[in-house]
Amino acid sequence: MSRRCELTGKGPMTGNNVSHANNKTKRRFLPNLNDVTLQSETLGRGFKLRISAAALRSVDHRGGLDAYLAKAKDVELSANALKIKKDIAKAQAANA
């Protein structure tokens, strides 16, 4: 399981631990990933995703999973999230 957010593409970053003596050693900054189930109003079911805490706040701010995926760029989304986005778009086209 990779340490990458399925919605934003946020992954590990590198940097330095800096001691009081200004010694520098490499370290990794890992994203705060959570396993969550997000509900789609259009499809009427939930999807299990591994997303960052910041992405979860963004989903709530935009008004749910459907609205978030409608505005999200395809290059940032994982293959699983991209499939969900296409299913939602197909269902919305069928309902309209």
Number of C-alpha atoms within 10 A of each C-alpha: 4 8 16 19 24 22 28 20 15 19 16 13 10 9 11 12 12 12 9 7 6 8 9 12 10 9 12 11 11 13 17 17 20 14 11 14 13 16 15 16 13 15 15 7 10 13 13 12 18 20 23 24 15 14 21 19 11 16 18 12 11 13 10 17 23 20 17 18 21 13 10 14 12 15 11 15 18 17 13 13 18 19 12 18 22 13 14 21 17 13 13 12 9 8 8 5
